[in-house]
Amino acid sequence: MARRQTDTTLMLFMATVLITLSHLDAFVPDKRIATGGAIGNSLFFFLSGYGLAMSLNAASRDASMPSLLDYIRKRVLRLYPAVLIVACAMLAIGMIRITGIADLVQVFVWPTPFWFISAVMVFYVPVFYLARLKPAGIATAMVLLLIPYAFFYSQLDLSTFVVEGDDYFKWINYFGITLLGCLVARLQLPPTFNLFTIASLLISLLLFLVTKLTVFRYDMGPLQFVFHLLLYPIVYFSFHLFASETVLRPLRATPLFPTVALLGGLTLEIYLTQTAWIHWLEAQNYPFGHAVLLTMALVPLLVFSLLTRWLSNRMTAGASRLFHPQRLDQPKPLDLT
């Protein structure tokens, strides 16, 4: 009997909500409400590693393993149409400027205006090889990440909150979380809903909140690594709770689930579009109340994300035909899958 595929719709939805919420500090009455970005990012990278490992190992079992070039091309065709659309929009409204070839490459090729795109594109190559290792091999790779993490951590100015800064340091942690997703997939762990899972997630979240509220209040900046450490149990137990059929089955029966599925499916587009729209709207400094500002932020964000998805799908279909043109002398095979 084929093993039921794990449904990560709710986890994708949560990642989308948390990441968006973390960018709304200018539109809510208390900036402390706009939080959860690191957790949302962690869910995103975990699910990326989980999905890649499931796909690569399924292909390996079917003796249809893609080459590295085909694998990267598929990922580029999934990500870059939306990246190009949003980057062009940012260019049009003056959020970014291009003065030469170097700027052109940085905006449209790598690293792009979106740090998570540059990170995930770098992660794709090692994941192509690591995701197919036995679980012990993936776990070993995660442990070895402690070496560069400890070295670069020792070079940081820990008097301020820097572990989630704009530099490349946080990439080490998010690569580790991506490998955690690979490890869970390789272990074929089914999501398990029980009291231990619930309690463990709540305790992890509570410790994360306590750490956030106390580290700098009591001048304990060198303990910032705890923020990253606690993301691992939060993501792991979130998987067991929110990808379990015990939670998803009743949710699917409600009128809310289509909205959850829609927003979860728009994770990439919302992630990209909010970088342009929310930051542009914040710069306008409109003198409206929080309810109006939130509406102005979120409603156009959804519309722009849907438009970006539609346009990127058209671009992807065109690029796919360019790379894999149909031969006129052969009938198109019927897909029965």
Number of C-alpha atoms within 10 A of each C-alpha: 3 4 7 7 8 16 15 19 19 24 23 25 22 22 27 25 19 20 25 24 19 18 19 21 15 18 24 16 12 9 13 10 13 19 17 19 19 19 24 25 20 26 31 27 26 28 25 20 29 23 17 21 27 20 14 20 18 14 13 13 9 9 9 11 15 14 10 13 9 11 15 16 14 14 13 14 17 16 18 19 20 25 25 17 20 24 23 16 16 19 15 11 11 11 14 15 13 13 7 8 9 9 15 14 13 13 21 16 14 17 16 19 21 17 14 18 18 15 19 20 15 15 19 21 14 11 22 19 13 19 28 20 18 12 18 12 14 23 17 10 15 20 11 12 14 15 11 12 16 11 10 13 19 11 8 14 12 18 12 14 15 17 21 16 10 9 10 13 17 19 20 17 23 25 24 25 28 29 28 24 28 29 27 21 23 20 11 13 12 17 21 18 18 12 10 11 18 16 12 16 21 15 14 19 17 13 15 19 13 11 18 15 11 12 17 17 10 8 12 14 17 17 12 21 16 15 19 18 12 17 22 21 15 20 25 20 22 22 28 20 23 21 22 20 18 14 14 17 10 10 15 14 10 9 9 10 16 13 11 19 16 13 24 21 17 20 20 21 24 25 20 23 26 24 18 21 21 21 16 16 16 16 10 8 10 10 8 11 11 13 12 12 19 16 12 16 21 17 11 15 23 17 13 18 24 18 15 24 20 12 15 22 16 13 18 19 12 13 14 14 11 10 9 9 10 11 8 7 6 7 8 9 6 6 5 4 3
